[in-house]
Amino acid sequence: MHPSVLSAVRIAAGLALVAWMISGFTRLPGRWLRWKTFCRATFTIVSLTGTKDGRSEPVNVCDHLSPGSFSLGPPQLQAILDYLTGSGRYDRTDGHGRILSVRGEQPVEVRGSRVVL
């Protein structure tokens, strides 16, 4: 194939890829996650402190996610909190953060090992 035809094909394929990626954005409400891949996902960014026998330490929620998981909604966060208190690792867990979803950004609190929206 002639070199100029090959470079024209590469440029056309590149432009088609860029157009396809740009068309993937939607006009759904919310400031975050407007790409179709993430429009139904819910992410929780939270800072937690676990308390056991009066001593507090930070809790990393990602250590308790299933392998390959990255999306964490309020029900999954509550399941992790139930595990941490049920296993006796902590007496209670408290913290605050925010939830990013198709509805935008919402504050979330954890009080007494319960997720409060």
Phi, psi and omega in degrees: 000143181293140183302325180290326177291319179297316179292326177294322177295317178299317179295317179296318179294320178296316178295321178296319178296316179296317179296320179296319180292320179292322180290346179287346179282143183243173178256031179293152179295157179109153183272334187249158168058053181273354180283141185306327180300325186252002190294339178252001180278154176232126180242141178241125175249113188220145176249116185244151174232124178262139181241128177223121180054039177082356179256135182250148174209153179291147180245128176262107183296328183298335177294342185249006176280155175295149178302132180088353180276143174222345180264129183225110177261176180303320178296321178291322176298317179296322178297320178294318179297320177298320178296315182296321179278324180292327180280352180085006179294321177226150174282323178204159179227134180228156177172186180209163179178210180209157179247132177249121181211188180295337178276004180102207184255129180230144176284151176221143176232152173242116180234121179059039179067024177236135178281126181238119179270000000 
